[in-house]
Amino acid sequence: MTTARAVFRLQTPSGGDWAVERVAALQLRWTEGASITRNHFHHLDGTALLLSGANSGAKIIGNEFAWLGQSAIVAWGELDRCGERLFGASLC
């Protein structure tokens, strides 16, 4: 993976004084048993991998993250699959 577009839709997952955008080169959302193995994430100008919602049994093994611009991996859970609206779309 060598490019990702910088889009700033900042949200505060903890209600604290910092923010994260829910955008990445690769996004996993509500998965079971996903495996991200032996990839090279370089020069993305953004986040490489976003795990959003619940991702049961996800494995991230042997990947290389370099010169990203933001985070290598962001894990942003949700308490209720039907309880939150993301970017105006209902999950249910």
Secondary structure as UniProt FT lines:
FT   STRAND          10..11
FT   TURN            13..14
FT   STRAND          20..21
FT   STRAND          26..32
FT   STRAND          35..37
FT   STRAND          40..42
FT   STRAND          49..56
FT   STRAND          59..61
FT   STRAND          64..66
FT   STRAND          73..77
FT   TURN            81..83
FT   STRAND          85..86
FT   TURN            87..88
FT   STRAND          89..90
//
